[in-house]
């Protein structure tokens, strides 16, 4: 698990503003049970241009954070 986290971090550091990589990081962290980091990355992905809100609302990778108040607030009105 630590190696996977390191690799995810490396990918983000190599492309810190790439919305696809950051969105994938949000999915990764949601899948490993880190809702705070997942939502932080999701917000950053959206801030950097990831705008497929319907996909965000239905992506099964994000199921674990769907009921988090910060997730709800982030996609509210989108």
N, C-alpha and C positions, 0 to 999 in steps of 0.2 A: 504494500500500500504506500509506503513512504517513497519508493522509487516512482510509482505512478504520480504521486503528488509533485515530486521533483521534476518529472518530465512535463507535466502540465504547466508548472511554473516557468520552466525554460521556454516553452512555446509562447507563453504570454509575454515573457521578457523579450523574445526575439521579434514579436509583432504586437506591441502593447496597445495599438489602436485598431487592430483588425477585428471588426465586429463579429465575424464568424468564429474566429479562434476564441474570443472572449465569451461568446454564446456557448460554445462547446465546453468551455471551462465551467460556466454556470451549470450546465447539464452534468458534468463530471462531479462537481461538488454536491449537487442535489442527490446524485446516485450513491455517493459515499456517506451521506448523512451529515453534511455540513451546510445547513440552510443559510447561515449568515454569509458565508463566503459565496455561496451560490447566488444569492440575491444581489450581493455587491457586484458580482461579475455580470449578472443579467442587466442590472442598471447601467453598468459601464458599456455593455454591448449595445443597449438601446441608445445611450448617449452618443455612441460612435456610429450610429446609422442602422443598427439592426431594427427593422421596422415591421417585420412579419408578425404582427400581434396575434393573428388568428393561430399561427403555428405555435407561438408561445403559450397561448391559452389551452392548446390541446396536446402539446408535446408530452408523451408519457415519461420522458426522462425527468420532467419537472414535477411529477405527481407528488413527490414527498414535500414540496414547498408550497403547493397550491393553496393550502389553508393558512399559510403564514400571513399575518397582517401586513408585513412589508411587501410581500408578493402581491397581495390583493390591491394595496395602495399603488403599487408600481404599474399595474395594468388597468387600473380603474379608468374608465373613459376611453380606452384604446380600442 
